[in-house]
Each structure stands twice: as C-alpha cells, then as structure tokens.
Amino acid sequence: MTEKAPLDPVAARNRRSIAIALSLFAFVAIVFVVTMVRLQGHALNKPF
C-alpha cells in the first residue's frame, strides 16, 4: 500500500464543498418529495 499524502487543504475544501452541496441537494429533494406527496393527497380528495 502506498503511504497517504499529507492532507491537501484545497482537496479538503473541495470535498467539504461537495459534501455540503450533496446534503443541501438531499434536503431540497426531501422537501420536494414531501410537498408533492401532500399536494397529491389534497388533489386526490378534490373532484375535478
């Protein structure tokens, strides 16, 4: 196995920003899905 290179601050910052972006995207996706499910439940109760 090769030895680990010393921690590069730029790489650490890139990984951190990717993690923040993914968690933000996951949060938005969860809110979107919950909103769509609730709106769909209301729409199914109303006759068109």
C-alpha positions as CSV (number, residue, x, y, z in Angstrom):
1,M,0.0,0.0,0.0
2,T,1.2,3.5,-0.7
3,E,1.5,6.0,2.1
4,K,-1.1,8.6,2.4
5,A,-0.1,12.0,1.1
6,P,-0.3,14.9,3.6
7,L,-3.8,16.4,3.7
8,D,-4.1,19.0,1.0
9,P,-6.2,22.0,2.1
10,V,-7.6,22.5,-1.4
11,A,-8.7,18.9,-1.7
12,A,-10.2,19.0,1.8
13,R,-12.1,22.2,0.9
14,N,-13.3,20.6,-2.4
15,R,-14.5,17.5,-0.5
16,R,-16.2,19.7,2.1
17,S,-18.0,21.8,-0.5
18,I,-19.1,18.6,-2.4
19,A,-20.5,17.2,0.9
20,I,-22.3,20.4,1.7
21,A,-23.7,20.5,-1.9
22,L,-24.9,16.9,-1.7
23,S,-26.5,17.4,1.7
24,L,-28.2,20.6,0.5
25,F,-29.5,18.7,-2.6
26,A,-30.8,15.9,-0.4
27,F,-32.6,18.3,1.9
28,V,-34.2,20.1,-1.1
29,A,-35.2,16.7,-2.6
30,I,-36.8,15.5,0.6
31,V,-38.7,18.7,1.0
32,F,-39.8,18.5,-2.7
33,V,-41.0,14.9,-2.3
34,V,-42.9,15.6,1.0
35,T,-44.6,18.6,-0.7
36,M,-45.6,16.6,-3.8
37,V,-47.0,13.8,-1.6
38,R,-49.0,16.2,0.5
39,L,-50.3,18.1,-2.6
40,Q,-51.1,14.9,-4.3
41,G,-53.1,13.8,-1.3
42,H,-55.1,17.0,-1.4
43,A,-55.6,16.8,-5.1
44,L,-57.0,13.3,-4.9
45,N,-59.6,14.4,-2.4
46,K,-60.9,17.1,-4.7
47,P,-63.2,16.3,-7.7
48,F,-62.1,18.0,-10.9
